[in-house]
Amino acid sequence: MSISEIFEIVLPAVPQTLAMVFLSMLFAYIIGLPWAIFIFMSRKGGLSENKVVYGILNGLINILRSIPGIILMILTVPLSRLIVGRAIGTMAAVVPLTFAASPFVARMFENAFIEVDKGIIEALKSMGASNFEIIKIILKETLPPRISSITMTLINLVGLSAMAGVLGGGGLGDIAIRYGYQRNMLNVLWVSVFFIILIVQIIQLTGILLYKATNKK
């Protein structure tokens, strides 16, 4: 097989992988950020301590993070059908990937919030700042570690998107399995792996640059 033929097979899968990864990250951020805020606020000694709320939200993170990615993808097939109208394909894969990434994002963000100097929070309270105002300051203070969390999540999603290819999610994982493994087309396999590595390296480099640009300490 010629190089051009290999690229004709592999290149269309690159935007599919990018769509799965970045759409899942967007939805995981939308879900994970408020999730982390509510956990941070309701935890013991938090801004609005509430054992019941904390127990439910924290327990949900622990449960979802305990389910292996491939099993979570199978379990969310009915949800994919409900939301997207189909169980296979790039958009269908976004649903389980979002479910896999959201609790991870929430936990990482929560840890970033906890690391904020308690003296800053106490000073804001003494000045009569509302919980909303305090959260705004915390979000500003935790921008660099949240960027690192997003970078790590994106890299994990690249790996999960390859796993989604096994279940018909499309993308580079699907090409690597269908052509590289099942048809023993090793050239296609290695080119697919090359693009996966390239995507991860670009994400990693971009994350490092953004972290350095936002970290003033």
C-alpha positions in Angstrom: 0.0 0.0 0.0 1.3 3.4 -1.0 1.8 6.3 1.4 -1.0 8.3 -0.3 -3.4 5.3 0.2 -2.5 5.1 3.8 -3.2 8.8 4.4 -6.5 8.5 2.5 -7.5 6.0 5.2 -6.1 7.7 8.2 -6.5 11.4 7.7 -10.3 11.5 7.8 -10.1 9.9 11.2 -8.0 12.8 12.7 -10.9 15.3 12.8 -13.2 12.6 14.1 -10.8 12.1 17.0 -10.4 15.8 17.6 -14.2 16.3 17.6 -14.6 13.5 20.2 -11.9 14.8 22.4 -12.7 18.5 22.4 -16.5 18.2 22.5 -16.3 15.7 25.4 -13.9 18.1 27.2 -16.3 21.0 26.6 -19.3 19.2 28.1 -17.1 17.7 30.9 -16.0 21.2 31.8 -19.6 22.5 31.8 -20.6 19.6 34.1 -17.5 19.3 36.1 -16.9 22.9 37.1 -20.2 23.5 39.0 -19.9 19.9 40.3 -16.5 20.8 41.9 -17.8 24.1 43.2 -20.8 22.5 45.0 -18.5 19.8 46.5 -16.0 22.4 47.6 -18.7 24.6 49.2 -20.6 21.7 50.9 -17.6 19.9 52.3 -16.7 20.0 56.0 -15.6 23.6 56.8 -16.7 24.8 53.4 -18.6 28.0 52.5 -22.0 26.2 52.8 -21.3 23.0 54.7 -23.9 20.4 53.9 -23.1 16.7 54.7 -26.0 15.3 52.6 -25.1 17.3 49.5 -21.4 16.6 49.9 -22.0 12.9 50.4 -24.2 12.5 47.3 -21.9 14.6 45.0 -18.7 13.1 46.3 -20.1 9.5 46.2 -21.2 10.0 42.6 -17.7 11.0 41.6 -16.2 7.9 43.4 -18.7 5.6 41.7 -18.3 6.9 38.2 -14.5 7.0 38.5 -14.5 3.4 39.6 -16.2 2.1 36.4 -13.7 1.1 33.7 -14.0 3.3 30.6 -14.9 0.5 28.2 -17.7 -0.7 30.5 -19.0 2.9 31.0 -19.2 3.2 27.2 -21.4 0.1 27.0 -23.6 1.2 29.9 -24.2 4.6 28.3 -25.3 3.2 24.9 -29.0 3.7 25.6 -28.3 7.3 26.7 -26.3 7.9 23.5 -29.4 6.6 21.5 -31.6 9.0 23.5 -29.4 12.1 23.1 -27.8 11.6 19.7 -30.3 9.2 18.1 -27.7 6.5 17.5 -25.3 4.2 19.4 -22.3 4.3 17.1 -20.3 7.1 15.4 -18.3 10.1 16.5 -21.2 12.1 18.1 -22.5 9.0 19.9 -19.1 8.5 21.4 -19.1 12.0 22.9 -21.8 10.9 25.4 -19.8 8.1 27.2 -16.5 10.2 26.9 -18.3 13.1 28.7 -19.5 10.7 31.4 -16.0 9.4 31.8 -14.3 12.8 31.9 -16.8 14.8 34.0 -16.1 13.2 37.4 -12.3 13.4 36.7 -12.6 17.1 36.0 -14.7 17.7 39.0 -12.2 16.0 41.3 -9.2 17.8 39.8 -10.9 21.1 40.1 -12.0 20.4 43.7 -8.4 19.6 44.6 -7.3 22.9 43.0 -9.9 24.8 45.1 -8.8 23.1 48.3 -5.2 24.3 47.7 -6.2 28.0 47.8 -4.7 29.7 50.8 -7.3 29.6 53.5 -6.1 33.0 54.7 -7.4 34.5 51.4 -10.9 33.0 52.0 -11.0 34.2 55.6 -9.9 37.7 54.6 -12.7 37.8 52.0 -15.2 36.6 54.6 -14.1 39.3 57.1 -14.6 42.0 54.4 -18.2 40.8 54.0 -17.7 39.1 50.6 -20.6 36.8 49.5 -20.0 33.1 48.6 -20.5 34.1 45.0 -17.7 36.7 45.2 -15.4 34.3 47.1 -15.9 31.6 44.4 -15.1 34.2 41.7 -11.8 34.9 43.4 -11.1 31.2 43.9 -11.7 30.6 40.2 -9.2 33.4 39.3 -6.6 32.0 41.7 -6.9 28.5 40.5 -6.7 29.2 36.7 -3.2 27.7 36.3 -3.9 24.4 38.0 -7.3 24.1 36.2 -5.4 24.5 32.9 -3.2 21.6 34.0 -6.3 19.6 34.9 -7.8 20.3 31.5 -4.6 19.3 29.7 -4.4 16.0 31.6 -8.1 15.4 30.9 -7.7 16.0 27.2 -4.7 13.6 27.1 -6.8 11.0 28.8 -9.7 11.6 26.4 -7.4 10.9 23.5 -6.7 7.5 24.9 -10.4 6.9 25.7 -11.4 8.0 22.2 -9.1 5.3 20.8 -11.0 2.9 23.0 -14.3 4.2 21.7 -13.1 3.2 18.3 -13.4 -0.4 19.3 -17.1 0.2 19.9 -17.7 1.9 16.5 -16.9 5.4 17.7 -14.8 6.3 14.7 -11.5 8.2 14.9 -8.0 7.0 14.9 -8.7 4.1 17.3 -11.3 2.7 15.0 -8.8 2.9 12.0 -6.0 1.3 14.1 -8.3 -1.6 15.1 -10.1 -2.2 11.8 -7.2 -1.8 9.5 -4.1 -2.2 11.5 -5.1 -5.1 13.7 -8.0 -6.9 12.1 -6.6 -6.7 8.5 -3.0 -6.8 9.6 -2.2 -3.5 7.8 0.7 -2.5 10.1 1.5 0.6 8.1 -1.9 2.0 8.8 -1.6 1.0 12.4 1.7 2.9 12.8 0.5 6.0 11.0 -2.6 6.0 13.3 -0.4 5.7 16.3 1.8 8.6 15.0 -1.1 10.9 14.7 -2.3 10.0 18.2 1.1 10.7 19.6 1.2 14.0 17.7 -2.2 15.1 19.0 -1.1 14.3 22.6 2.2 16.2 22.2 0.4 19.3 20.8 -2.1 19.2 23.7 0.7 18.8 26.2 2.8 21.6 24.8 -0.1 24.0 24.5 -1.1 23.2 28.1 2.4 23.9 29.4 2.5 27.3 27.5 -0.9 28.3 28.8 0.0 27.3 32.4 3.2 29.4 32.2 1.3 32.3 30.7 -1.3 32.4 33.5 0.9 31.4 36.5 2.2 34.7 37.9 3.8 33.1 41.0 
